[in-house]
């Protein structure tokens, strides 16, 4: 046993135990203590997220004698982690922002995405050629350390935490919580706005979308209990689409009675300075709300929330009630702008609606993206950006003059615009009621793969937002009134900048960095370098551990994707099919197949993701205006017609 232990120690540390210096021992002991403490501090309150299956009943079907707050104690604990509940200040400061309507000139910053991508790949190669082998290895080790944690362990662990938070939220009754807290003198914080004062504008930008896909998305919004009294549906149509008015008319006839109001806007083509797409369409719809609807119906914009949705977004029935609760309770400190005017609310976005029908590599992309977003929402200390479908106060949207019509990543761009305009005060607050949508889908597997590739290239163009961020940062910094404000702004900028960069950079360079890292390890072993290394052997250890952790955590991520499917499978198309394959009915078999498929396809997936990022980086060096390509969605109208015909035969 002593020999085995000594051998293991030699393999781990590349030296015999007794040869380790006191400094090495102290460093190892300190690292072990920090690791153990890190597990303890995974929750800010030093507690674990309770198991939803063994927690008190959270249900909207509460009786008059039920203790609402006690039944929802775990939901309230989760919300307390994000510290969004604040009293409405008596002397609140009006929202003021930096004017972002300045001519945009990316200058040399437009070359940043391609330069940083080439630089990360080139740096270790240049160091290798200069015979600075260990310096090259150190660079790769730092990259491996970040990748192993942020893109591996963090996603696996916190997406699992996110699943538990979703389960606690899904049966919560937020109106009941609001009423109970209003009656409880200790909990009755806000005096304004009231629940009934909050108006929701749900903007649904669409272009050549299938009628049935739109109908199902709108129906999910209409299932909210507050839809007839508090929700205004905004069908943001493109005037250039043939039959747009007829489609909008048919949808309004179907749903007009189920909403407070139902309106349609028609974005005209060819407006100066615009690029056709979701952002320009959303801007036009928001302008019609501010200039036409709000004055006509005397709606208070300070009590209004805008939710921008994808055309295939399926909302949870309780989402808008939860959003109302979050809006009402987003107060602030005396003499400061209230948080509700500095917040974007983000639900988990899960590309799981057609999960069963997706080809394996498309499914891999779907659950990696979904879990990445869910993990960042579930981690209270993470830096977040909105994705796909999100909600923003009408006051903030109006203050920054709406969505910019010439940028393709409307979600990221609006977040960056608001972050810069508010000098870093913007917050992204999660609401753990998931929205399901469709991954691209064509008539054949090949058509589906091509559609997903089209979408991947469009998503990668978010790399261009780095140019916008860099171009405006100095001007915003100069607008900060005091050194403390400048420091706070730069501090928050650093973490946001790092997040935006690493999302694209990791996808762009892993295909090259990973094999080169393995090549260097093989070189060290072949030349027996580990035995000759002193303090640098810690770099070797960290590198090897990071690579191992990355491999294991990605497999854990693949397994957690099955738990995520199980959590929402009641909303997944085809999951209730009695003839469904045993693969989808057996969690064990589903897990095994998913892990094996994902391990096999992970290499091609990363290579294709890198190709999309490189294409985006090169395009960004030329312009920030891109053609918006709409990815194919399932033709549900055709499927429904086939089902109807088969049922009548």
N, C-alpha and C positions, 0 to 999 in steps of 0.2 A: 504493500500500500504506500509506503514511503517512496519507493521508486516511481510508482504511478503518479503520486502527487508532485514529485520533483520534475517528472517528465512534462506534466501538464503546465507547471509553472514555467518551465523552459520554453514550451510552445507559446504561452501567452506573452511572456515578457522578453523572449529571445535572449535569456541569460539564466543562470542558476539563481535560486532564491538567495543563497548565502552571499552571492556576489553583489546584491543590490545595496546601494549606499543608504545611509540614513535619510538623505534628502529624498531618494526614490520612495522609501517607505512612507515618509511623511506625506508626500504628494499622493501616493496611492490611498492612504488612510483618509486623507481629506476628501479625495474624489469619491470614495465609498460613502462617507458621511453625507456629502452633498447629494448623492444619488438617492439615498434613503430618505433624506429630508424632502427631496423633490417629490417623491411619491406621496409623502404626508401632506405637502402643500399643493397637491394637484387641484384641490378646491380651495378658494380663498377663505372659506369658513372652516377649513380643516374637517370637512364632512364629505361623505360620499353621496352621490346622487342615488336616492332611494330606488329600490327595485319597483317599477310600476305595478308588477303583478302582485306585490304584497303590501301595497300602500292603501290607505283609506280610499273609499270610493270617491272619484271625481266625476260628477255627472251633472248635466244640465237639468235633470229631472229631480229637482230638489223640492222637498216638502216644506211647508211653512215653519215647521219646528226644527228643521235641520240646521246644524251649526255650519254655515257655509264656509267660514274662514278656516275652521278646523278640518273640514273635508278637503279644502284646497291648500293645505299647509305646504305641501311639497312644491306645488306650482308657485306659490308665493316665495318659497325659499329660492327657487331657480331665478325668479325675477329679481330678487334681492341681490343675486350675484352681479347683476349688471348695473345696479345702483341708479336706475332710471326714475324711480318713484320719488318725486320731490314736491314739496308744497308750492302752491302758486304764490309768487312774491307779491306783496302789496305794491311795491314800487319797482315794477319790472322795467327794464330798459328796452326801448324799441330796437328791432332788428336793424343793424347797419352792416353794410357789406362794402367791399372794395369793388369798384366798377370793373367788370371783366370785358366790357365792350371796347377793346382796343385792337387795332390792326394786328393780326397774328403774323409773325415772321419767325419761323423756326430757326432760321440762320444755320449755323454749323451744327446745332443740336439735332437736326434731322438725320445726321450721320451717326448719332450716338448708338441706336440699336444695332446697326451692322458693325460698328467699330467695337463695341463691347463684346458682341458675340464672337467676332473674329479674335479679339484680344484674349478672351478666356481660353480659347482653344490654342492660340499661338504661344501664349506665355510659357506654359510648361515645355512645349517643344523647343522654343528658343533657349530656355534654361538647360534643357537636355543637350542641345547642340553646343552650348557654351561650357559643357562639362560641369554644370551646376546641378548635378543629378538630384541631390537631396533637396535643393531649393525647389526644383520642379515637383518633387514628391510632396513637399510641404504645401505647395499651392493646391495640389490635387487632394491632399488630406483635408484641408479647410473646406473645400467644395464637398467632399464626401461626408464630412461632419454635418454640414448644413443639410445636405440632401437626406442623410440618414435620419435626422430629426424631423425637419419641417415637412419633407415630402414623403416620409416613411412612417416613423413612429407617431408623429403628431396626427396624421390623417387617420391611421388605424385606431389609435386610442380615442381621440376626440370625436370621430364619427360614431364610435360605439356609445360614447357619452351623449352625443346628439340624439341617437335613437331613443335612449332612455328619457331624455328631456321631451322629445316629441310625444312619447307615449303618455307622459304626465299631462301634457297640454291638450291632447286630442279630445278629451271628454270634459275639459274644464268649462265652466259657465262664467264667462267674464262679466256679463251683466249682473249675475248674482253676486259675484265678488265686489263689484262696484257698489251695488245697493247695500251689501252688508257692511262695507267699509264706511259708507256715508252715514249709516246708523251708529257705527262704533265711533265714539268721540275720540278715541286714541288713533284711529285710522283715517278719519275724515280730513284729509289734507287739502284737496283742491276746492276752491269755491267757484272757479271758472276755468274752462268752460264746463257746462253740464253735458251729460251723455247725449241728450236729445239735441244739443246744439251742433254736434259734429256732423258735417256733411262730407261724404266720400264721392269723389269723381273717379270712376274706373275707366281709364283710357285704354282702348283696345286698338292699337295701330295694326292695320292689316293690308295686304296687297295680294290679290289672286289666291286667297286662302279658301280652302274647301268649306262650303256652307255648313256642313255637319260638324266640322271641327270648331268653327266659330259658335255654332249653336250650343255645343256641349260646354265650351268655355264660359259663355254667357249664362248658361243654366247653372253652372257651379257658383257664379256670383249671386244669382237670383235665389239660391238656396239659403243664403244668409237670412237670419231672422230680422235683420235691420234693413234689408233691401227695400221694402216698400216705403219706409219712412226716412232713410238716411243715405241711400245710394243713388247716384246719378250715373247711368251708363252712357259712355261716350264712344260711339262707333267712329273711329278715326279711319275713314276711307281715303283711298287715292283716287282723285278725279280721272287719272289716266287709265284706270282699270275699266274695261268694258263691262257694263252691267253692275257697276258699283252702287248706283242709286237704287236699282231694283233689289239688290241683295240687302242693302241697308233697310229698305222699306219692309221687306219680308221679315227681317229680324226684329224690327221695331213692332210690327204687328204681333209677333209671337210674345214679346217680352215687355211691352209698354206698361201693362197693368201690374207687373211684378216689381217695378222700380219707382222711386220717387219721381224721376224723369228719365226719359230715354231720348238722346239726341245723336245726330250724325253730323260729322264734319267731312269736308271733301278737300283734301290737300291739292291745290292746283300745281300742275307741272311747270318747270322752267322758271321758277322764281329766282331772282338774282342771288348769287352766292350760295345756293343750296345744292346739296347732293341728295338725290332721291334715296329714301331709306326710312328706317324707324325713327331716327332722331328728328329729321325734318318734318315728318308726319306728326310726331308727338308735339313738336313746337307749334305747328299750325293748330292742332286741336286745343292745346293749352291756351293759345291766344284767343280762340273763339270762346273759351270758358271765361277768361278774364274780361274780354271786351264785350261779349254779348250776353252770355248766360247769367253771370253773377250780377251785373247791373239790372237785368230784366227781372230776375226773381229775388233781388235784394238779399243775396246770400253773403254772409260775413266771411271774407277770405281768411281771416285769422282763426276761424273755426273749421276750416276746410282742409281736406287731405286729398292728394292726387296719387292714385295707384296706377303705375304704368305696367301693363301686362303684355305678354306675348299672346298671339292669336290662339294658341293651343293651351293656355294656362288653365289648369283645373284647380280651383281654390278649395281649401277646406271650408266647410260651412260656417265655422266659428271664426275664420280669419278676420273678418271686418269688425266683429264684436271685440276681438282681442286688440285690433288696431285702435279702435275707439278708446278702449281702456288705457292703452299705452299713451295715446295722444293726450287724454285728459290728465293723466298723472305725470306727464313730463313737464313739471314746473321748473323751478330754478332758485338761485340765490337772490337775495335782495340787491337791487341795483344792477342786476345782470339780465341779459336776454334769456328768456325762458328756453328750456331745452327743446320744447316741441318745435321751435322755429329753427333749430340747429341739428335736426335729426332726420336720418333716412332709416326707415324700418324695413327689415329684410327677412322674408321667410325662407326656409330651406327650399331649394329648387332641385327636384329629382327628375331626371330624364328616364323615368321608369314606366310611363304610360303604355308604351308598346314594348316593354322589356322582353317579353317572351319571344316576340317575333324578330327581335334585333339579331343580325349576324354577330358571331362571337366577338369580333374585333370592335364592332360598333358598341356592343354591350360593355366591353372593357372600357372604352372611352366614356360611356355614359356613367358607369358607377365610379370611376376615378374622379371625374368632374363633380358628380353629385356629392361624393364623400369629402372631397377637398373643400367644397363650399360649406357643407354641414359641419365639418371639423372646425373651421374658422368661426362659425357661429357659436358652436358649443364651448369653445375656449373663451372665457370671459376676458382674458388678457390679450387676445389676438388682435391684429390689425385687419380690419375688414373693409371690403368694397362691395357695393351692390352688384347684383348679377341677375340679368334677365327680367325679373318681375320684382318691383319694389314700391314703397310708398314714401311720399315726401310731403311736407306741409305746403299748402298753396302759397303761404307767405314767403317761404324760402324760395320756392320756384319762381315767384313773381319778382322777388328782390334781385335775383341773379339774371332776370330777363329770359327765363325759360331755357329750353334746350337749344344748343348750337346746331344749326341745320347742315353743317358741312363736315361733321365728324361721324364716323361709322359706328364706334362703340358707345352708344348713347348712355348705357348704364355707368360704365367707368368714367366717361367724360363728364356726365352730370355730377358725379361724386367729386371728381377732381376740381371742377368748376366751383362747386359749393365749398369744398375744403379750402381752396385758395381765396375765394371771395370772403369767407368768414375768418381768414387768417388762422386756419387750423382748428377751429372750434367745432367742426362738423363731427357728429357721432353716427355710427351705424349700429342700430340696436336690433337684435334678433327677435323674431316671433316664431316659436317652434311649432307652427302649423304648416306642414309641407304643401307645396304646390307641385303637382305632377304635370309634366308635359311630354310631348312626343320627341323621340330622336328622329332624325330624317329617315324617310322611308319611301322607296320607289316601288315600281311594279315587279322588279326582280332584285336578286341579291346584288348583282353588279350595279344596278341603278341606285340601290340603297347605299352601297359603298361610295359611289361617286358623289351622291348627295351629302353624305357625312364628310367627305373630303372637302367639298365646297364650303360647308359650314365651318370646318376646322380652319381653313384659310381665312375666312372672315373673322373668326374669333381671334386668330393670331394677329390681326391688324390692330388689336388693342395695344400692341407694342408702340404704336405711334403716339399713344398718350404720354409716353415718357418725354417726347419732344415738347408737348404742350406744358407739361409740368415744369421742365427746365426753363422754358422760355418765360414763364410768368413768375417763377419763384423770386428772382431778385426784386421785382417791382413790389410784390406783396411784402417782402421782408422790409423794404424801405417804408412801407405804410404803417408798420407796427410802431406804436407810440413810445414804448419804453424798452430798455434792454431785457427786462423780464419777459415781455411779450415776444420779443425777437427770439430769445432762447427757447421759450415754450413752442413757438411756431417751428423753429428749426428742429427741435427734438421730435415733434410729431411728424414733420416732413421726412426725417430720416427713416422712420419705420414704414411709412407709407411708400416712400421711394424704394426701399429695399424689397417690400412685398411686390410692388408692380414689376420691378426688375427681375426678381428671382422666379416669378411665375413663368415668364417667357424664357429667361436665360437657362434655367434647368432643363426645360423641354428642348431648347435649341442645341445644347452642347453635350448632354449626357451620352449620346451615341458615340461621341469621340473621346470624351474624358474618361468614361468607364473603361474601355479597352486599353487606353494608354496607362491608366492607373494599374491595371492588371499586368501590363508589360513591364512596368517599373518594379512591381513586387517580384515578378519572375527574375528580373535582372539582379535584384538584391539577393535573392535566394541562390541564384546560380553563382554569383561572385562572393557568396558567404559574407555579405556586408553586415547583416544583423549582429553577428558576434562581435564586430569591431566598433559598433555604435555605442555611444555613451548616453548622454541625455537625449540625443536624437531618436533613440529607440522608442521613446514615448510617442513620437510622431508615427513611427511604424505601427505601434500598438493601436493608437487611435484610428489610424487608417484601416487596419484590418478589422477592428471591432466595428467601425462605421460601415464597412462593406457588408459584414455579416449581419449587422442590425438592419441595414437596408433590405437585404434579401429576406430576412425573417418578417420584417414589418410589412413588406409588400404582400407577402403571402397572408399575413394577418388581415391586411386591407381587403384582399380578395375574399377571405372568409366572412368578414364583417359585411361585405356587400350583400351576402345572402341574408343576413339578419335584417338589413335595411329593406330588402325585398319582402321578407316576412312581415315587417312592420306596416307595409303599405299595400300588400298584395290584394286586399279587397278592392283597391282602386285601379289595379293593373288590368288592362284589356286581356281577356281570355283566361284569367286566373280561376274563374268559376266554371270553366268548360269541363263537363264530366269526363270527356275523353282526353283530358290533358295528360301529357306524358308524365311518367313516374318521376322523371328528373325534377320537375317543378313541384311535385307533391311531396317528395321526400327531401327534408332539409339536409340530411346527411349526403345523399347522392348529389343534390344540387351543389353543396359545398365542394365535394370532391371534383365534380366536373368543372366548376367555376375556377378552382385553383389550378387544375391541370391545363385548362384552356388558356387561362391568363398567363401562366408561366411560359407556355408555348408561343403566345402571340405578343408578349410584352416587348420583345425586341423589335419586331416590325411596327408595332404601335409607336414606340419611341422614335423610330427612324422617320415615320410619316409625320409625327408631331414636329420633329426637328425640321423637316422639309417645309412645313407650313410656316414655322417661325422664321426660317431663313428667307422665304419668299416675302414675308411681311417686313422683315428688316430691310431688304433691298428696296421694296416699294416705298417704304417710309423715307428713304434717302432722297426720293424724288418729290413726294407730295404727301399731304395728309388727307387728301380727298380721294375716296375710293368708290368704285362701283359696288353697290349693295346687292349681293346675290342672295336671293331667297331660296333656302334649302327646301327640298321636297318634303311634304308631310303626307301622312296616310290619306288616301281618298276614301274617307268614311262614308260620303254620300253614295259612292259607287258600291261600297261594301254593304251598306244598308239596303240598297236596291236589290242586290243579289240575294240577300237574306230574305227580303220580302217576297221575291219571286220564288225562291226555293220553298218557302213556307206555304205558298198557295198551290204548289204542284201536288 
